[in-house]
Amino acid sequence: MRLPTKAVFSAGDLATALMAEARRPPPTAARFALYQTITLVSFLPRIGGKSHGSQMLPIPRGLERIPDGFEGIQESEMGDIVPALSADQVLTYPLMEKPMNVYIWDLDETLILLRSLLNGSYAGAFDGLKDSYECFQIGKQWENIIIELCNEHFFFDEMIRYNEPYLNALSEFDDGRDLASFDFEADCFASFHGAVDKRRRVYRLHAIGEKYVKGLEKILDQDMLKVSTDLYDLTDKYTDGWLTSAHKLLEDALGKSAEAPAAVNSSSIHCIVTAGALIPCLAKCLLYRLDDVVSSENVYSSLKVGKLQCFKWIKERFDNPNVRFCVIGDGREEFRAAQTMKWPFIKIEFPPDAPHRFPGLDMPTVQAYMDAKNG
């Protein structure tokens, strides 16, 4: 996409550039899936409306409809897609003296920034103080590197028609096979159906989970590692430390940062519940350096099942009278789900005068919300 070179880049310029991109061939189903799950899941409902006084942008040609064979990716109720948690997935804790805090985070526009960079709303919230052109370019670089990681290392082309809500969702089909020497290119994944197909999916989900644990250093080559590091640093500088301050808060909650209290009065776990697909979410967690504070088994996709169902699973997993929950996010769905669960909710916004944003939100504030709600 070609954009005008100038200091101030308006929403009109971006709309013109997107219209020019409409001349390009329609995207493949895989490209659509990534575009949707990376940027449009929360953005589409706002097309034609208003956002921070900014003009809404047209969807490039080919993205205004779902490609054939990809109609199933949408939010719906759980139904028969995934059963309730099995006995080995439920963490039952004995009564404990110290409480456990479970923090349930939204990902996009909460712990990380992406959609607001791509659509210009982040820069627009600063009334001309932030360069909109740079904002969009940073977002496009993130989009490209996420797509590359998903396609090259996370089997996204093969897994596109599936979206498990969490990595262990198909545990009943797990045969415990050692995948160290497994040839994924020769296993005829697309040729099987039923239990065999699900077992092949389990293999891929296991492989993704293992890569997540190993980290980017074991996945990307040195050139791509430098690209991802430079992009992270550029984004953090442009957003006045949003990424590093969010990461520090997660470290503080776990008692891992230098500023964390020496005596921790509770244990803590971070969960992420995203409206996007699971595989791109895991890729984002790696690229945005969240893998050291959020375990892969604590990442959930609500794309097909809704956030309330994910919250219920988390409640079931960490079921104990001394466990406290807190939801932090920017969307209405997680707010309503938190209300249903009777959990405290902290709304994240990115305008500079917002009451809760990064930098800004800290552990005393989070604890105050939890204490007020839980008594």
N, C-alpha and C positions, 0 to 999 in steps of 0.2 A: 504494500500500500504506500503510495507516494503522498507526502504531506507538504504543505508550504513551509518554507524555512523562514521563521520570524520569531521574535521574542515572545509575543502574546498569541496564543493559539486558542481560538474560540470554538464553542460547540458547533457553530456553523461551518467552520473549516473542517472539523472532523466529520460532520454530516456529508459535506461535499466529497471528502476523501472516501467515505464508505460507499457513496453512490457510484463513484468511479470504480470501486472494487466490484460492483455488481456486474461488470462486464466479464469478470473472470468466470471460469466454469464452476457449476455448482459443486459443493464439497461432497466427498464420499461420506458414507454412513459413519465411518470411524472419525472423520474430521468433524462431522456434525456433533457426534457424541461428546467429543472432547470440548468443542466450543460451547455446547450446552452445559456440560457439567463443570467446566472451568469458569464460565463467565455469565451464562444466561439463566441459570436456574432461578436465581432471585431477581434478575434484571427484567426478564420477559413480562412479568405481571405489571411492570411499571411503564412499559412502552406506551407512548401516547399520553402519559401523565406528566407530573412535574417532579423534579428532584433537585432540591437546593436551588431552585430558581433556574436550573439549567434546562436546555432543550433536550428532549429525548431523541435518540438517534435511530435511524432506520436499521433494520436487520439486513445484512448483505444478502443478495440473491442466493437462493438455495438453502438458506438457514431459516426461511420463514415457514417451512414445512418440514416435517420429519421424513427422512428418506425411507423408501420402501424397506420393510423388514425391521424397522426400528421404532415401531409405534409403542412398544411396551415400556419405554423409559418415561415414567411419569409417576407422580405421587399417588398412592392409593392406600387403602387400608391393608392390614397384614394378611388377613384371610388365611389361605393355605400355602402362601409362598414359603415361609420359614416357620418351623414349629417352635414351641416354647423352648427355653433353654434346657439342655439335657443336664443330668445330675452332675456330670463332670465339669460343666461350665458355670455352675452356681457356686460362688464363693461363700461358704458359711463360716462366720467368725464366732468364736466363743465370746461370751460377755467380757468386755475389756474395760480397764480402768480409764484409759485414754480414748477419747472419741476419734473416729476416722472421718475426715472431710473428703468428700468426693466432689470435685469441681467439674462441671459439665460445660464445655466450651463450644460455641460455634467457631467455625474456622475463618471463612472469608469475611473480611471487613470487621473482624474481631481480633484474632491473634495475628492474622496476616492481612495485607491489602492486595487486591487484584482487580476485582470488578470496578471499584471506584477509580482505579488508575486508568483502566481501559475506557470507561465511559466519561472520564473527565470530571466526575462529581467530587472527587477528592480535591483537585485543584480549585474547582468552582466554589468550594466551601471557604476558601481563603480570600475571596473578593479581589482576585488579581495579584495576590502576593506570591502565588505559586505558578510556575510556568506550565501551562496546560499542555503544550507540545511535549515537554519533557515527561510530564505525567503519563501521557498516552504511550510514548515510546518505551518507558519503563514497563508499563503493563504488557505491551506486545512482546518484549523480551521475555518476561515471565511466562506468557502464554506459550511461546515457542519452546522454551526449555522444558516446561512441564509436558508438552506434547511429545517431545523427543524422548524424555525419560520413560513415559508411559508406553510408547510404541516400541522402543528399542530394548527395554529391560523388564517391563512389567506385563507383557503379553496382552496389551490392550486390544490389538487387532483381533485376537482370538476370543477375548472375553467380552467383547463389545455388547453382545446381546444379553449378557447376564449382568446382574449387579447384586452381589451378595451384600447384605446389610453389615456384615462384619466378617473377619477372616475365618472364623471357626464355625460359620453358619452351616456348613455341610459336614460337620464332624462325624456324623453317623456313617458317612461313606469313606472315611479315612481308614486305609488299611495299614498305616504305619510304614509305608515303603520308604527306604533310604533313597533320596533323590540326588545324591552326590554325583552319580554317573548316569542319571536318567537323561535320555535323548528326547527333549521336548519337540524337536523338529520332526521326529520320526514316529510319534505315537498316534498319528491319525486322529487327532483330537476331534475334528469336525465330522468324522465318519461314525461316531458312536452316539447312542441315545440312552436314556434311562440311567441306571446305576453306574454304568461304565463311563458315560459322559460326565456324571457328577464326580466320579473318582478322578478323572483327568482334570476337572476344575479344581478339585482339592489339591492336586499336585501343584498346580500353578499358584494357587493362593499360598500354599506352604512356601514355595520358592520366593514369592514376593515378600512374605513375612521374614524369611531368612535374610534376604537382601536388606530389608529395612533394619534388622538388628546389626548387620555388618556396617551399614552406613555408606554414605556417598563415596568415601575414599576407596571402597572395594567395588564400586559400581562404575564410576566414571573415570575416564583417563585424565591425565594431568591438565590437559588443555581445557576440557569441559569443567573440571573442578575449579580452575581459575575463573572461567566464565561465570560459574554459579556464585563463587565467592565475591567477585567484582560486582555482580548484579545485586547481591544481598547488601553489600556495603553502599552501593549507589542508592538503593531504595531506602535504606535506613537513614542515610544523610538527607535525602529529599523529604522524608516524612518526619524529620526531627527526632529520630530515634524510636519510631513506633515498634519496629521489629525487636530491637534489643531490649526495650523496656518491657514488652509483653513477655519475652523469654525470661527476663529477670524475675517478673512476678511469678511465673510458674516455678522457677527455681526457689524463690522465697517460700512459696507454699509447701514445697518439698523439703525445705530446710537445707538446700544445697548451696545457696549463695553465701558470699562472705558476710553480707549484712543480715542474714537470717538469725533469729535469736538462738543463743547457745542451747537453751533448754526448750525443746519442742514439746508442746503439751498435747499434740495430736499427730497422727499419721495422716498422710494425704495422698490422693490419687487423682490424676487428671484424665478425663475422658473427652474426646472430641465427637460431636454429632454434627455432621455436615449434610446440607441439602443436596450436595453433588454426589457423583458416583464414588465408590470406595477406592478404586485404583488411582484416579487422579488425586484424591484426597491424601492417600499415602505418599504419592509422589511430592505433593506440596509440603507435607510434613518434613520430608527429607530435605527438600531444597530450601525451605525456610528455617531449617535447623531446629525443628521441634522434636526430633527423634530421641534426644537425650532426656526429655521431660515427659513425653507421651509414648507409651508402649503401643506397638501395633495392634495388640488385642484389645486396646481401649479406644479404637477408632471405629466409628459407626457411620454408615450411610443411611440417611432417612429418605432417599430418593423414591423408593418404591413403597416404603412402609409408614412414613410420617415420623416426625420427631417424638410425638407422644409415645409411640410404640417403642422407640429406642430408649426413651427415659424409663419406661416400665421394665425393659430388659436390664438396664443398669441398676434399677432398684432391686430387681430380683437377684442380680449377681452379688450385690453388696448388702444383703439383707441382714441387718442387725440393729437393735435399738439404739446403739451408740454411734451409728453412722449418720452423718449430716450431709445434705446435698445442697449445692448452689449452682445455678445456671447463669452463664455470662454469654451474652450474644447481642446481635443488632436487629434481629428479626421478630416479626409478630408471631410466627409459628412457635418458636422456642418460648416466647413470653406466655402464650396461651397454654402450652404444654406444661410449663413450670407452674402456672396457676392451677391447672388440673391436679398436678402432683403435690400442690401446696408447698412448693420449694421457693426460696428467695430467687429473685431474678435481677440481674444488673444489666442495664442497657448500655451498650457501647456505641458511641457516635464519633465521627472524625472531625467535625468542625472544631476550630481552635477554642471556642468558648463552651464546648460540650462539658457537662459535669463529669462524665466518665469516658475516658479515652486513653490512648497511649501516646506519649508519656503522661502519667497522671494517676491512673488507678493503682492503688497499693493494697497491701495485705490488711492494714488496719481498717480500710474502707470495706473490703470484702468480708472481714470478720464481723464488722458492725452489722452488715446486712444479714449475715447468718445468725448472729445472736438475737437480732430483733425478730427474725422469723421463727427461730427454733426455741426462743425463750431461754 
